Amino acid sequence: MTDFAGLESRFGAGNYAPLPVTIVRGAGVYVWDEAGRRYIDMMGAYSAASFGHCHPRLVKALTEQAQRLDTISRAYFSDQLGPFLVKACALTGMDAALPMNSGAEAVETALKAARKWAYKVKGVPTDRAEIITAEGNFHGRTISIIGFSSQTQYRDGFGPFPPGFTRVPFGDASALAAAVTPDTAAFLVEPIQGEGGINVPPPGYLAEAARICKANNVLLLCDEIQSGLGRTGRLLACQHEGVTPDGLMLGKALGGGMLPVSLFLARREVMQVFTPGDHGSTFGGNPIASAVGLAALDTLIDERLIERAATVGAHLLDRLSAIKNPIIREVRGRGLFAGVELHRNMVSAGTVISRLLQAGVLTKDTHRNTIRFAPPLIIDESQVDWAVDRLTEVLNEIAASTVQA
Ligand SMILES: *Cc1c(COP(=O)(O)O)cnc(C)c1O
């Protein structure tokens, strides 16, 4: 049998440390390895696989469009992009949308829009615009984005970084208010931090942040690349607090698990700063991406996956919270977006996810020694139960051996 893991390790760049499993097939909430062993996917490709693997409707949208028209660039109109943008705007309540590919590109687009808005609309002096970000943020991996990361490893060795960014503690509205200056263009925030450890801010935080932004003529930019599109039981996580941002980033699940599709959406006043030649992307909004993006949005609504994430997600959080084990420090989350933080001095989350892999459950650790659960939104309660039972067993075994030692 070909040593696929070895090939990746020898010829790859080493910027990932995959778990020792080679996945060759997927369907719904399950994937299979080379030996035909089945795993339940509780990771959901960091929320990119929200529709489950190889969803027939999305496969159909992808393959039919691939046979009709592929990439033409944005030098011409296509019959696919318009309907996709209309749908995205209608669902989110935004006026306009700018298509990119990766999530990081959508964030870069938001940063460019906010800066240009600050100069052209707000009247900030040239090159003085500031963007406020949150501690523990994750917005992607470009140089400017990692420049305002609070993770030392993400920045180490990659400087110098562009200026114009500051950071305030996540979940602290008064710190945001204190950080705003006349030159502040925007506050960029994840309504629930994903990579940072599935961090749910205190109730009222986002609404208060929105109020502070409005009072100071500062744009509220919500990065919903991971928390959006039904993940938390609402279309957007910011809707839990009745907040409509000035700019919004979507990605990950927007590509239906098929290919990278991202959007920066905004109010007209913000989006109108872009003129021809200002910004762009060769593949952004290409016909295949547009067809898949539209099918993903339609599937989300038609299959009532947002409602499903709310009910099955509540079940997941109930089940996780009910696990009685001294190793668990905290269970956090909303909808089908949950984190189980473990006491660092007792066990590393990495050890637990390796044991879960052996037990047939795919997941991944994230910051704050936390195990992440972001399964496809199509998951049902019995599948959740099965995965939580495996977690319970693994934690019990570890707790028992810790006591013996
Ligand atoms: C994953 C993620 C990104 C970056 O998306 P890529 O497609 O990996 O570039 C940005 N913001 C958030 C909140 C994310 O979770």
The ligand as an SDF file (V2000), in Angstrom:
LIG
                    3D

 15 15  0  0  0  0  0  0  0  0999 V2000
  -10.6670   29.7800    9.0420 C   0  0  0  0  0  0  0  0  0  0  0  0
  -10.9170   31.1940    9.3700 C   0  0  0  0  0  0  0  0  0  0  0  0
  -10.4020   32.2300    8.5740 C   0  0  0  0  0  0  0  0  0  0  0  0
   -9.4700   31.9810    7.4150 C   0  0  0  0  0  0  0  0  0  0  0  0
  -10.0420   31.2200    6.4080 O   0  0  0  0  0  0  0  0  0  0  0  0
   -9.0890   30.5020    5.3210 P   0  0  0  0  0  0  0  0  0  0  0  0
  -10.0520   29.9960    4.2990 O   0  0  0  0  0  0  0  0  0  0  0  0
   -8.3450   29.4240    6.0360 O   0  0  0  0  0  0  0  0  0  0  0  0
   -8.1800   31.5630    4.7940 O   0  0  0  0  0  0  0  0  0  0  0  0
  -10.7320   33.5180    8.9030 C   0  0  0  0  0  0  0  0  0  0  0  0
  -11.5170   33.7830    9.9650 N   0  0  0  0  0  0  0  0  0  0  0  0
  -12.0400   32.8300   10.7470 C   0  0  0  0  0  0  0  0  0  0  0  0
  -12.9170   33.1920   11.8950 C   0  0  0  0  0  0  0  0  0  0  0  0
  -11.7370   31.4990   10.4900 C   0  0  0  0  0  0  0  0  0  0  0  0
  -12.2060   30.5450   11.2920 O   0  0  0  0  0  0  0  0  0  0  0  0
  1  2  1  0
  2  3  1  0
  2 14  2  0
  3  4  1  0
  3 10  2  0
  4  5  1  0
  5  6  1  0
  6  7  2  0
  6  8  1  0
  6  9  1  0
 10 11  1  0
 11 12  2  0
 12 13  1  0
 12 14  1  0
 14 15  1  0
M  END
$$$$
